[in-house]
Amino acid sequence: MRNKEVYVDKDAVYNFLTSPTYNWRRFTLLLFRQIYFAISRLLDNSSEEVLIFDDSTYDRNRSKEVELLSRVFDHTNMKYIKGFRMLTLGWSDGNSFLGIDFSLLSSANKKNRFNEINPNIDKRTCGYQRRREAITKSTDHLVPMVKRALAMGLPALLYRLYSVWP
């Protein structure tokens, strides 16, 4: 926000970041597509490209009033923590990693959630849909994530992936 060429007030940026009406998923998919096509011109045919699903924990142990905060199992420390799980679909060429799609997940089990969905949020917004999706099982997200990536122009990437495989 210190760039003098950009005439955007910091309040506008905060409003953008906190509003439940902006479609973050579409924004990240479009951003990935632009960056991928810029990087793909630099790759040769011998570059191996892969899609990666990553399920990482997002620790919020000091939080109390965070919406959909839940008790999740951290497989690296082998203990339960207070926080979320971040399911990410990404692309890599071995040197770079680009996030394609993500879901911030709470627990599907209601007894493991400390706080529920804010009832004041408009149910027609993207933010509410993401909250509903956060309380489903992570395996239910895998196929829709790939389908969304395909709908945004990922077939070019998949063609490159399949063309280098024997």
PyMOL commands that set and color helices and strands:
alter all, ss='L'
color gray80, all
select helices_A, chain A and resi 10-18+24-40+110-112+126-134+138-151+155-164
alter helices_A, ss='H'
color red, helices_A
select strands_A, chain A and resi 50-59+70-74+79-92+97-105
alter strands_A, ss='S'
color yellow, strands_A
deselect
rebuild
show_as cartoon
